[in-house]
Amino acid sequence: MNMKKILPLSFAALSVAGALSACSDTAVTGADVQDNSMAQRSSSSVVPGSSSSIGELDFIPKETLALLKGVSKGVAVTIRFLPGESGAYEKDTVNASEYFDNVVKTILDADSVRLMGADSVYENIMNMPSDENRSTALKEYRLNFQTNNEIEIVMKDAEGLVHGPIGSYYGIVGLPEKARGVVCLRQSEDIVQNGGAWDFRYEIYLNDSDSGVVLEKHLVLSDSAAGEQFKQDCALENGSLDMKNRTEYIFGNTYLELSCSIPLASAEGILTYKDPYWKKYGTRVIESCTTTQSIDDIEY
C-alpha cells in the first residue's frame, strides 16, 4: 500500500472475544525495542485543558501520543506494540513508512477464516485441575496466542498525522482461525462504558450451529458510501443484512453498524471461507484511521 495515496484520505477494544492478526514478530531494521505498559496504552487519552479538547487526537491513548510526539517534528516514526506483560514495543524512525506499509499489507492479504473446531491444547489445559499449574499453562497459552495472532501498530508520518493505532487479530482464544478482524483502536472510555461502539472495524467470523454454518460480517464506519456498498456486496453473497444508524449522545458523532449473515454450504473436511471483500473494507477501516490534525501542532 502506498502511503502517499493514503495521506489525503480521512484515515480513522476489539469486539470478538478479546482477540487482535497473524504475523510473527521479527527484528526490524532501524528499530529500537523498548518497554511500555499495556495497561497504560489502553487508558483514555482525554487531557483536561488540552487545546485539542474533544478533538480526534483525544481518542488515541495519551501514552501512545507521548511516544509519537517524543520523535522530532518532521520525522516519521512507526511503533509496533508487542504482546506480553512487559508491554515492549518496536520503534522505527529509519524506515517508518515502509515498516507500516508492510504490516498493513500483511493484514490485508490475510483474507480467509477456517472452521477447525477447538484447539486440543487449550481443551487439555481447561480440563486440568483448577490450580496454579493450570493458571500458568493458560497464561502461557494466551501469551503465545497473542504473539502469533495479534497486531497493534501506529505511525506518525513526516507531516505529523497519526495513522492508527491499527489492531488486527486472527482467531479467538481456544478457537483458532474462525475469526478475523481489523480495528481502528481509538475509543473514548465514556462512550464505551455507555454502550457505544465508536471504534471503526471490519470483522468476519464463522458460526457453527445445528442449522448449519453461517459466515458473519460486521462493519462499523461513518462512511455512508461504504455502507451502501456493503449492502450491495451482502446481497451478492445471498446474505441477510442488519443495518443501524447510530449517533453517540456524548459527542454527537454518527456512524453505521452493519452486519451481514451468509449461510455457507456444507463441505467435507475443514470449511474455509475466503472473503472477496476483505481488502476492500479492511482498507476502508485503515484509511479512516488517520488524523486530520498534526500531533506536532498540539500541546499536551
Disulfide bonds with the S-S distance in Angstrom:
Cys184-Cys289 2.07
Cys234-Cys260 2.09
